[in-house]
Amino acid sequence: MKGVLASLFASQRTLKSLAPQFKWAGLGNLLGDYGEFIATEVYGLQQASRGANGYDALTPEGKKVQVKTNFAASQIGFRGEADMLLCLKIDVTGDWTEIYYGDFALLKSVARYSARDNKHMVAVSALHKIAKAGYIVSGPLPPPNEALDADEPI
């Protein structure tokens, strides 16, 4: 266990040297920083200034983009306001696929609000459905607690 944890921390130090504009700190933040790295490097977004409220990046046109990175959760949670939401799925190899890259307000309008967590929640399967439908909501969406796939790796 100790060796695996030491390896994770060594990897974090390497990531920090390769892309110092991201924090790469804490185990929970690694996935989020990786998603933001993909957003800037692949999507050509500009990283938001530290302390930006409700968004992580900007499009070349100045639209605010909130970036969510998912590994195994069946739902995503989000707070604040942005113009767009980019949600990426990361697999065990570090490869990624786009789940949703579209209008933030559309997504917020179909999300449920969790007062306990003070955030909006939406099922990942709903994101897939909206994206597949051309970023329009047609018909009922899966509930936020519905699992995406029972065979999904942990």
N, C-alpha and C positions, 0 to 999 in steps of 0.2 A: 504494500500500500504506500509506504513512504517513498519508494522509488518511483512509482507512477505519479504521485503528487509532485515530486521534484522534477520529473520530466515535463509535466504540465507547466510548472513555473518557468522552466528553462525555455519552453516553447513560447511562453508569453514574452519573455525578454527578447527572443529572436524576432517575434512579431513587432515589438516596439521599435527595434532597430530598423526593420524593413519599412514600417509605415508609422513613423512617430507622431503623425497628426491624430492618431486614434489612441485611446487610453490603454486598451488591452489589459485592463486591470480587473481583478476579481473574476471568479469562474463564471458568474452569471452574465457578465458584460462581454465575454469573448464572442458569443454568438451575435450579439447586437453590433459590435464593432466590425465583425466580419461582413455582416449585411451592409453596413454603411460603407465599408471598403469596396464591396462589389458595386454599390450604387455610384460611387465616385469613379471607379476605374472602368466599369463596363457600361454604365448608363450615362456617363458623362455629366453627372450631377456635381454641384459644388457643395462641399461640406459646409454645413451651417456653422456659424460662430458658436463657441462654447456658451452655454447658457441660453441658447435659442429655445423659446417656449413652444412646444407642440410640434416641432418639425426638426428633421435631421439634416436636410439637404435642400438645395435650390436647383431648379431646372435652369437652362440657359435663358429662358424667358422670365425668370424670377418667381416661378410658382414654388410654393413651399411644399416639401415632400416629407411625410413621415415614413420612416423605413422600419419594417418589422421583419424579423428573421425567425423562422420556425424550424425546429428539429423534430419534435415528437408531439407537441401539444395539439389537441383537437380544436382549439380555439385561440384567437388572438385577442388581446386587450389593448385598448388605446385611449389616450386622454388628449385633451387640447384640441386645437384646430389646425388644419393644414388645407392645402388645395388638392393634394393627391396623396394616395397611399401606395407604397411599394412593399409587397409582401413576398419574401423569398423562402423557399424550402431548401434546407441543407440536408444532405445525406451523410452517411457514416464515412464516406471518402472525402468529404469537403466539397463535392460537386453540388451545384445548386440549380434550381429551376424557379421560374417566375410563377407565382400563384396568382397574383393580382397586381396590376399597375394601372390604377384608374382614379376616378373621382372620390375624394374623401367624404364629401357630403352625402353622396349616394350610399356609401357604406355605413356612415353614421345613422342614416335614416332607417336602416333595416337592422341595426345592432340593438341589443338589449343593454340597458344601463344597470350596472351593479353598484348599488349604493354602498355596500360593504367595502368594495375595493375602490370606489370612486372612479370607475372607468367604464367604457363601453366594451362589450364583448360580442364577437361574431365567430361563428363556426368556420373553420378552414374549408370545410366542404361547401359552405355558402359562398366563400370567395371564389372557389373553383367554378361553381354554378353561374355566378354573376359574370365572371370573365368569359366563360364559354358562351354565354348568351349575348356577348357583345357589349358588356358593361351596362346592361339594363336589367331591371328586376322584373322577372316574369314568373308568376306563380309563387307558391310558398317556398320558403327557404328552410334548410335543415336547422334544427335548434342548436344553440351554442354549445351544448354539452354532448352532441353527437360525435362519436369517434370517427375519424377519417378512414382508418383501415386497421383491422384487427391484426394484420400481419406486419404492421409497421415496426421496424427495428427500434430497440430501446437505445 
